Amino acid sequence: MKNIKLLPSVGKKRALYLNKLGIYTIEDLLYYFPREIQDRRSFGSLGWQNINFSSSQKLTVIGKVLAADTIVAKNNLGIFKVVVETLNKPSAILSLVWYKKLNRKYDVFATLKKQLQKDKEDSEKYIIAYGKVSEIKTRFPEINVEDYEIITNLNEDSIHTNRLVPIYSLTENITQQWFRELVYNTIKTYPLQEFIPQKILAKERLIDLSTAIKNIHFPDTWQLYSEAKRRFIFEKFLLLQVAVNKVKKNIVSKPKVGKYVIRRTLLTPFKEKLKNTIPNFDFTKAQKKVINELFNDMLSSKPMNRLLIGDVGCGKTLVAVCCALLAVENGYQVAFMAPTEILAEQHYYTISNYVKGLYNQQKNCEVKISLLVGKMSTKQKHKVLSQISNGEVDIVVGTHALIEEKVKFKNLSLVIIDEQHKFGVIQRKKLYEKSVLPDMLVITATPIPRSLAMTLYGELDISIINELPFGRKPVKTFYYDMDNYDWQLVLERLENKEKVYIVYPIIDETKLELKTLLEEYNNLSKTIFKNYKCGMLHGRMKSQQKEEIMKKFRDGEIQVLFSTTVIEVGIDIPDATVIVINHAERFGLAQLHQLRGRVGRSELQSYCILLGKITTPEAEERIKTMLETNNGFEIANKDLLIRGPGHIFGTLQHGKTEFTFEEVLNYTDLLIKAKEYAKEIVFKDKEYEYGDVSLLFKKVYSKYAKDFVLASVG
């Protein structure tokens, strides 16, 4: 790829400015798409009678210069006026106006004056100007100029006006005009090589690369702009899908660790234990369906590579434990990875309770589970590492450090990754690089649409749990004005020996408009909750402090936990039945739902109390949605409607390619087709049907080699 410095108008200094935008090569420049397209076409066809000169509307004027003059206004402000006769029929006389701060050392309008001077050939000059109609009444209607071009030939191509014009996100050192001209000239001179097979372009009615690049930057019509946009969205989908299918092909071509038989020496006792400890226990239909999918994957000769999506409290961990026990009853080890130490400890506690008392016939002892996290002493770590390497430990719970070099498993066959809100591929890449692959299950508590999951986790098969366990009562949600809440319900639950979360959005006393966690803790713990044991948890605490507080809360030494959103995901305290969320209007809808998921984790009736001051329609809509539904999938879709796709999760990134949620949701048909083509090209060896695909593979490799293991690409 050619360096951006090779372009004639780009020197070392400007190259550095472009680098700040992520532009290092000519291809980077061409793929730096506009943030918007402005319609700056001449209004001549509309007729003057349709222009409202008191409306501050923007328009384009093409005219012949009649006169020009500089006026000095107050505060050393310079005004340059150009009187033009428009070429529109019927014609009109207008004033084009520029405003600039005057400078004693030089004429700030010198460049413009020089451009307007007649050449030696005395050829006629015309000005094309784009700007806002001034509301100030003068002799001639005035336009405050934002952009302009001087031309001598009316058939000449314009770049900045009289067309659909690109507007870019730039740094202060790069002007729109200079960057526009750079892109325009590069498109004209830089040849592009198509890499999507012609048969696919024809079948999907997609325009070719050169036409698409031209019309994504400088569209001739809105229709061509839409076609260019559609082509590049398909291109991004196709490149990613080819990459993830290459990963899948690499995975299935590698030997699998585990060879399983459903022995039921642990699975049956585990189910009996659940029935004995949980009244009327049974797996939900969704859980049974997913367990069947996962077991089929594990029993297959190919490594499992699956994503499990589920709402908060739907029983994902229980399903994961079933997979773990299938591995253990066949004599293998399991690694359970969480994104943080606090969640790793929570999983360790939960899984320990599940497997306690289960007898491993392979080893003639109880199932052994260990925790491995950073805060442990060197002596403790050494002991656990030794037990892992000699096979004494069946299930190891920890952070992503579990797959590092120093952790040596004797016979690891299953890795369970709890990613929560994290969508990275780095840790999964480390697994792909192993010569012999374990089965892998990735869990997320974010109820995202399947089309979105295909983009985020394209290399994984997908399973969804969309119902709550039997006996779980829906959390009752209420909203109260912050100043009028009496805490009666909370005190009743505490009297019933239940536990309470009280959540605040910040721990920053400089933001005086919000009640801080510390202030409220000092106030309420000494007044309303003076008869109960209170504790406080926030993100500024050290890991060990957080763990101690959570242990006390879990064990009943703390009954009321004042907290920031560090308790948002993963914390599982069955007898915590009330969560009070202060300043609920400040939280996003998805975050409110995740916080509500901290309660309602047993057969006890649970409550979510939203306290706030509704000041915007969006906040009112969020609160209304929380009161109407407990369904995470409905809430995720509602959040998309309220805030728009880009505001919920930001931008999805896989290497250099960025996807907006709008693209994924609005172009699902292209995503599905891209996935089908990628499978055919990579898995079914149908390259011959599409001609030479080497350029496609080369493009995939250049984009994704750092993100995925693509050794066989090309």
Steps between C-alpha positions, in 0.01 A plus 500: 500500500642836395592751769289815518820709472526398133206724407615833346328737745592304815830585668643375828302747710165430339572127506527523880162674517349228281660231718303640796185413304627145449602573140842351417448365149320608185249223564437637850424837340252356252330303778472807724133555420310829554301543821220657292410614150361851449277587208658815357350482154381821333144601579446647155244243402291591804440855384567815705142525606545184715793638700409652836768765559404539865529134597879460545489206263818383325534506124745506209541793263679508164565852381706752305694751713378860461687673784706431812590711802643474854316663790651550847247447775527542878759306705737478201266263316548488125208444265564411137200534269472370147196605299402239242241455232378143517492279195167357609198590291355742584825653625537706816755724670643364828778593741743228608652583837817383682588599859859495633700664779728759338879485534732804478782299342312359203171508311286212632296506178803503265453143375135556418572831324775339292269216399238751382744702285468451126776305324718646224277322254216705654290185527174524690504372859208354685457432869311211652417574863324298769369653820217618718256772395538798734191622681638856498310713247735679258479638147571154359430167675819382672655155532759434772748282311618171652670357190571623149678425172618725218459355149553620145318215328139430592546135399788460746462244781445664837625340822377717788171637367222442247493128571453243777800593715682280755561629855774320695597466866836680503755651737541877531814493283320359195233700317199348329602657168857364504393153608216491247738592217750238620237227491354622168837503323604165651181335375574631149861378494524193725395171336297260715493123465167327557526208745137390532434232235304633202239225533415618851484865390267410216278271707458755780481795258792675667701774330873447440769636733607801290141616446423446868803698622414789270135511609555452873710820492360698206164348408340606175156421642351391834420166336867440415599600855259238638641239262857584605406479868330164440807365321737596783274357770488171310878519452559537875265212577660276237858566613416427864300188414782363284740566789285327762433207268875466452526484879229234512678300233825519698316386812328197347824395333677476836472198730246525782599427860179358642331176403184475705237245592193603700570279803255680734729424797499873578217639287227285657610562864525871415142513372381307809680749722327791325159334545570443870617855568274706270121447538334376177829526311517423131705639215307743280421405139763750383761353737423145382529607136834673561642213709412267213682729252806524723517126573469423127793736438708335772420147380598597144850437364544875438585749777197685640511870420173646631354821640224483763285814518257542788320761704597566860387221732407256221728222627802526269744398775293191577521395135876563500538281812323214317762523224776513760369185672482314167871577455589409860309169499712406198821574689578846358568843648297819451613866502233761584619852417338825619593856393571626855620354828177592681298305242749212507449469875123521454508216246728298728252537785197413281659199326643371831147486641376321188766225503537461877451136598519367141726194477745467209523126423795561266712600802307342788458835674270802504511742208776751580472866403770767547526877460799671335510882516768767524443598863600153627836463674791344311473193722126460427553547125784248494281244676209547257731494195648174625152349549402610149809349339469164680128475422384515862269793421194430281364854454714816519331840525699818431558792267641484146841433657392133505609457138844652548818299448572442870170317558556139395195274493533124506198434279296816435208423267249782559543877532203712609545875448263739676543818296204697642513830304845438351513413131874443452660224295850521647454229763320274256789545255739356762284189511495468121879504496527185712602192303224291659173682563260472794126546461403862557182661631472881513224649717358852481231659716425766237172408326604600150316417175626196311610714203716706733646188660592373152716810456649513849562128525500392137737209564267348762178301470217662695259373768241714678319457835195725493297397807543509878516188723177360643394658828682827443261785566541803273667789680242766589622841388384836641594861436494780760614858510829509691370749755183308585611143574426365850715179495211298650526207256877480549465489880233227474734280292785557747270398786441180303878428511545588132780717355500830314717676240494881487670618180636844405629608159818673621752535779609854427415771751597776257176435311287682752172445317515129585488338841823311535539149623713608794261772616200271477677214674594724793147640517277194448712249694462721808130577457262278301726194510653554846368161618658310211855416398605720207795482263634699206649387167649711221747484214779684679541220752776244460397154381556347842275760667225432246523125557480544878190721473328257260581204726350681799189584296471142379546361854251739659751715686377789283126539432496832311766550232552855372671473163590650165441299182786259582219257591347534152579150372565153629435548872268226623359539853172299508362664817560855370145596404500878467710732286450875534647695206553868573494755217355230275453760226880518464539135404457344157216253454726197454697593813181540704394152390839351591480659845148368548641156422688501831171411672234243414751215521291269720135409561466807727307799362746773405468873440675768296443853628589776253552841661559807290399831344375459143610800295504372139263300275775238451537448876122472534494237223777298670319499835171412331664203324648374829154511659338318206733203437764273655601348165861585417458440126203740488698753701802474268278567197328788679839648585587491130184696422546757778868579462589371155736210436828687525443623855441166667819309448696759300678359198580135447859450398679208342844629403467786253138428415232682695134408509222720625198333652289682241685316223454163666132553579400667171702278267444158657420360154850592379656349813321169444602491132861589585507215750367255236757607239784479754400146600487389138837651413684385814335171595348355186800569277279681250768751402470381141137614490606855575823516302826618655444574870868557584451879511209455741713278727787749480267781606367292791851421617610865492202600714475217750837327537554676834157413637455141389727208425488491119811302418337324208363813331625571148 
